[in-house]
Amino acid sequence: MKYIIRYGEIGVKSPKIRRKFENKLMSNIQTELKCSFENNQGRITLITEENDETVKDILNRVFGIVSYSPIMETQTDKKKIADLINDMLPSVIESGKFNPDKDTFAVRCRRVGTHDFTSQEMAAYAGSVVIDSTGAKVNLSNPDFTLYVEVREDITYIYYEKIKGLGGMPVGSQGRVVCLISGGIDSPVAAFQMLKRGCAITLLHCDNYPFTEGSVAKVLKNADNLRRFSLGEEVRVYSIKFGQYLEHAQKDAPPRMTCVLCKSGMYQSAAILAKKEKANAIVDGSSIGQVASQTLDNLEATRYHCRMPIFSPLICFDKIEIEEIAKKIGTYEVSIIPDSGCSAVPRYPETHADLELFKKIVEEINQKECLEKVAESISRIDL
């Protein structure tokens, strides 16, 4: 079988960068699929002996693919093109994708090279073949079924499916980031969004025991879910014993500041790991106003002491949008498994932290020294 692979924004890069991204995209596909490629004038053709179901399962999980199509090919000769169309139609009709008794159709033609016909003439010719074979009616504006004819020099591809891909950039083309991940819904979706932008991900779970229980198992399950979309790059998972820092913050700081101090400590712990991982940024699942630590005032305070870029890809998403993505990628059902929650959350958490006051509290509790000690507990978890 052969498949045309289409990409999007990769095509606007300079020739040198485009080739680099194309090679990364093809390499990522080959981590799970036995295949070879033909790459001609920005059109990648995948060749494999694997069954169609296996191929589609893999291609549906590869970032960088805008769409793809299973194709059949023949020589650019009108009779041979007609023969191929006539050979294809029975299986297309049998599969239920085209019912000539009810469905209208159109033919779309693209052409590269020098030929003795125009794209419009080839589309009309191929359309006449379909009419003669099936008696179906033509509708060029809004057809029920579309047959695609792509003529490239002396080879012609014919297909009828354009399967939407994940889009984005090939994973690993943009470096590595450290993603804070909890047992909740948001953070796995944020990590997924960074995969879409071509970043390899390292996950850091802040284990708040004894204030929380049951979240580690959920994190590992969702890490495995994310790994399915990280073809070509390893998903690394780390845990830090963060409960001892929370105990320190509870003891020496005003109770209402617990959540702000907690998030501030998480960012700084992630920055420590990022240096070890040679990562360039930190990622979290913040969405403005969703919880107490995510008001604008608190976002400013919690990020103030971290000297590394912090990305929040869900910052403008609402909960429904986040949940929809979580359901599509398989993390939602894991995230909603009940756990103990966090018993460190105060009854009245600070929602509008004063930055100057917060800076003073951070100094008073010797936050930096405590976090450096806690960072010694960072350990890798083998998936």
Secondary structure as UniProt FT lines:
FT   STRAND          2..6
FT   HELIX           9..12
FT   HELIX           15..30
FT   TURN            31..32
FT   STRAND          36..40
FT   TURN            41..42
FT   STRAND          43..47
FT   HELIX           52..59
FT   TURN            60..61
FT   TURN            63..64
FT   STRAND          67..75
FT   HELIX           78..94
FT   TURN            95..96
FT   TURN            100..102
FT   STRAND          104..112
FT   HELIX           119..134
FT   STRAND          137..138
FT   STRAND          145..152
FT   TURN            153..154
FT   STRAND          155..159
FT   STRAND          163..164
FT   TURN            171..172
FT   STRAND          176..180
FT   HELIX           186..196
FT   TURN            197..198
FT   STRAND          200..207
FT   TURN            209..210
FT   HELIX           215..227
FT   TURN            228..229
FT   TURN            231..232
FT   STRAND          236..241
FT   HELIX           243..252
FT   HELIX           255..257
FT   HELIX           258..277
FT   STRAND          282..283
FT   TURN            288..289
FT   HELIX           292..294
FT   HELIX           296..303
FT   TURN            304..305
FT   STRAND          310..311
FT   TURN            313..316
FT   HELIX           319..329
FT   HELIX           332..335
FT   TURN            343..344
FT   HELIX           355..364
FT   TURN            365..366
FT   HELIX           367..375
FT   TURN            376..377
FT   STRAND          379..381
//
